[in-house]
Amino acid sequence: MANLILSRRTFLAASAAGASSLVLAGCDQFDFLGQRDHQVRDFLERANSLTYQAQRILAGEQTLAPTYDESEIRQPQRPNGSTDPKTADYVALAANGFADYRLRVSGLVETQLTLSLDELRNMPAQSQVTRHDCVEGWSCIAKWTGTRLGAILDQARVKPAAKFVVYHCYDTMGGGLSGPEAFYGSSDLIDAYHPQTILAYGLNNATLPISNGAPIRVRIERALGYKQSKYVHTIELVESFTKFGQGQGGYWEDHGYDWYGGI
């Protein structure tokens, strides 16, 4: 059963990656990705839902991703996706060394938070050496340092109605169905509170570089690389994804990728 699920997930990931690359290239054969009532997209969404439910049952909520020794870090962490955002707000923050950066926690919380980079760094730190698996087929072992997302959500006191966490980012992605789009990602509360999920500000014992998502990127270690949102400025607790993008829970998901993205 486990082999069947893994094989099926590999097929879905490869199919989604191929479809998304054609969409970004402007190929009109994949216009169905923007059609909410298209039967092919409906099939993909049903398959993704089945994968998510099966993975949760088999893996468990608190199962840890594999960790490695620092000696197994053989190369720098390969950047993925966008690597140098050009939005005006981000360029200004980067020019000042992110001294004016603020992470906001909003939405369905009792207490909205605004945290500077120094405040995040002064919270209890957690480091983990894990493997980054990209849907494109490559992987890379690296050491990530940051603060646990669950601890920050505890400070904000998540309301019972919240079901998901949306990560709003400074980078934009071009060439989509409607031109440049602000990048966003999401997870459920299980992954948000997972003991290995951190807001990373450090990489391989150094400050997180811009090419890898500075000043803050999410590390959801049991998920594929496209779920590790970079350049995060706002964390929003929500009940559904209906008001964001195409309503699928993330930029890549809006373009056909599996929402869960679990490994």
C-alpha positions in Angstrom: 0.0 0.0 0.0 2.8 2.4 0.9 4.6 1.7 -2.4 1.4 2.4 -4.3 0.9 5.7 -2.6 4.5 6.8 -3.1 4.4 5.8 -6.8 1.1 7.6 -7.3 2.5 10.7 -5.6 5.6 10.6 -7.8 3.3 10.5 -10.9 1.2 13.4 -9.7 4.2 15.5 -8.9 5.8 14.9 -12.2 2.6 15.6 -14.1 2.0 18.8 -12.2 5.6 20.0 -12.8 5.2 19.4 -16.5 1.9 21.1 -16.7 3.1 24.1 -14.7 6.2 24.6 -16.9 4.0 24.7 -20.0 1.6 27.2 -18.3 4.5 29.4 -17.4 5.7 29.2 -21.0 2.3 30.5 -22.2 1.0 27.2 -23.6 -2.8 27.5 -24.1 -3.3 23.7 -23.9 -3.4 24.0 -20.1 -6.0 26.8 -19.9 -8.1 24.2 -17.9 -5.9 25.0 -14.8 -7.8 28.3 -14.5 -11.2 26.7 -15.1 -12.8 25.7 -11.8 -15.3 23.4 -13.5 -13.0 21.5 -15.9 -13.1 17.7 -15.5 -9.4 17.2 -15.8 -8.6 19.7 -13.0 -11.4 18.2 -10.9 -9.8 14.8 -11.3 -6.4 16.2 -10.1 -8.0 17.9 -7.1 -9.8 14.6 -6.1 -6.5 12.7 -6.4 -4.6 15.3 -4.4 -7.3 15.0 -1.6 -7.0 11.2 -1.5 -3.2 11.5 -1.3 -3.4 13.9 1.6 -5.8 11.8 3.6 -3.8 8.6 3.0 -0.5 10.2 3.9 -2.0 11.6 7.1 -3.3 8.2 8.2 0.0 6.3 7.4 2.5 8.9 8.5 0.8 10.3 11.6 0.7 13.9 12.7 4.0 14.0 14.7 6.2 11.7 12.6 9.6 13.4 12.1 11.4 13.9 8.8 14.8 12.2 8.6 17.7 14.3 10.0 21.4 14.1 9.1 24.8 14.8 10.5 26.5 18.1 9.5 29.3 16.0 7.9 26.7 14.9 5.3 26.3 18.5 4.0 28.3 18.2 0.7 27.3 21.3 -1.2 25.6 24.7 -0.7 21.8 24.7 -0.5 20.6 25.0 -4.1 18.2 28.0 -4.5 14.8 27.1 -5.9 12.1 29.2 -7.5 12.6 33.0 -7.4 16.0 34.0 -6.0 16.0 37.8 -6.0 12.7 39.6 -5.5 12.4 43.0 -7.2 9.3 44.3 -5.5 9.8 47.8 -4.1 9.2 46.9 -0.5 11.6 44.0 -0.6 14.4 45.9 -2.4 14.2 48.7 0.3 14.3 46.2 3.1 17.3 44.3 1.6 19.2 47.6 1.1 18.9 48.2 4.8 20.0 44.7 5.8 16.3 43.9 6.8 16.6 46.2 9.9 13.0 47.4 9.2 11.6 44.0 8.4 8.5 43.0 10.3 6.7 39.6 10.3 3.0 40.0 10.8 0.7 37.3 12.2 -2.9 38.1 11.4 -6.3 36.6 10.5 -8.1 34.2 12.9 -6.0 34.9 16.0 -6.8 36.5 19.3 -3.7 38.6 19.3 -2.2 40.0 16.0 1.6 40.1 16.2 4.3 42.2 14.5 7.8 40.9 15.1 11.1 42.3 14.0 13.9 40.1 12.7 15.9 40.7 16.0 12.8 39.6 18.0 12.6 36.4 16.0 16.3 35.7 16.5 16.0 36.3 20.2 13.4 33.6 20.6 14.4 30.0 21.4 16.3 28.8 18.4 16.1 25.4 16.7 18.5 23.9 14.2 18.0 20.8 12.1 19.9 19.2 9.3 17.4 17.9 6.8 17.1 17.1 3.1 15.3 19.4 0.7 13.5 17.4 -2.0 12.5 19.4 -5.1 9.6 18.3 -7.3 12.1 18.7 -10.2 13.9 15.6 -9.0 17.0 17.0 -7.1 17.7 17.0 -3.4 20.1 18.8 -1.1 21.1 18.4 2.6 21.4 21.6 4.6 21.3 22.9 8.2 18.4 25.3 8.9 18.1 27.5 12.0 15.1 29.4 13.1 12.3 29.6 15.6 9.4 27.1 15.8 6.3 28.4 14.0 4.1 26.6 16.6 5.5 28.8 19.4 4.7 32.0 17.5 1.1 30.7 16.8 0.8 30.0 20.5 1.6 33.6 21.2 -1.0 34.8 18.8 -3.6 32.3 20.2 -5.2 30.8 17.1 -9.0 30.9 17.1 -11.0 27.6 16.8 -12.3 28.5 13.4 -8.8 28.5 11.8 -8.0 25.5 9.7 -5.1 26.7 7.6 -2.0 28.9 7.6 -1.3 31.1 4.6 2.2 32.4 4.0 2.3 35.7 2.1 5.6 36.5 0.4 7.5 39.4 -1.1 8.4 37.7 -4.4 6.2 37.6 -7.5 6.1 34.9 -10.2 5.7 35.9 -13.8 4.2 34.3 -16.9 1.1 32.8 -15.1 -2.5 32.8 -16.3 -2.9 36.5 -15.5 0.7 37.9 -15.6 2.9 38.5 -12.6 1.3 37.2 -9.4 2.3 37.6 -5.7 3.6 34.3 -4.4 1.8 32.7 -1.5 1.8 29.2 0.1 -0.1 27.4 2.8 -0.3 24.5 5.2 -2.7 23.0 7.5 -2.4 23.5 11.3 -0.9 20.0 11.7 2.2 20.9 9.6 2.3 24.4 11.1 2.6 23.0 14.6 4.8 20.2 13.7 8.0 20.1 15.9 10.3 20.5 12.9 8.4 23.4 11.2 10.4 26.6 11.7 10.7 30.1 10.4 14.3 29.9 9.2 16.7 32.8 9.3 19.9 30.8 9.2 21.4 28.4 6.7 24.5 26.2 7.2 25.7 28.3 10.3 25.3 31.6 8.4 22.6 34.2 7.9 20.0 33.0 5.4 21.0 34.5 2.0 18.6 36.3 -0.3 18.8 33.6 -2.9 17.5 31.1 -0.4 14.7 33.3 1.0 16.0 36.0 3.4 15.1 37.2 5.8 12.6 34.5 6.6 11.5 31.3 4.9 9.2 28.5 6.1 10.7 25.0 6.6 8.0 22.3 6.6 10.4 19.4 6.6 7.9 16.7 5.7 6.9 18.5 2.4 8.4 19.0 -1.0 10.5 22.1 -1.8 7.7 24.2 -3.3 5.9 24.2 0.1 8.9 26.0 1.7 7.7 29.5 1.1 10.4 32.2 1.0 10.6 35.9 1.6 7.6 35.6 4.0 6.2 38.9 5.4 2.7 37.8 6.7 1.3 34.6 8.3 -2.4 34.6 8.1 -4.7 32.1 9.9 -7.8 31.3 7.8 -10.8 29.0 7.5 -10.5 28.5 3.7 -8.5 29.5 0.7 -11.4 31.0 -1.3 -10.2 34.6 -1.2 -6.7 33.8 -2.3 -5.6 33.4 -6.0 -7.5 30.5 -7.6 -8.5 29.2 -4.2 -6.1 26.2 -4.2 -3.9 27.3 -1.3 -0.8 28.5 -3.1 0.7 29.9 -6.3 2.0 26.6 -7.5 -1.2 24.9 -6.4 -3.2 27.4 -8.4 -1.2 26.2 -11.4 -1.8 22.5 -10.9 0.5 21.3 -8.2 -0.6 19.0 -5.3 -1.7 21.2 -2.4 -0.4 18.8 0.3 3.1 18.2 -1.2 4.0 15.7 1.5 7.0 13.4 1.3 
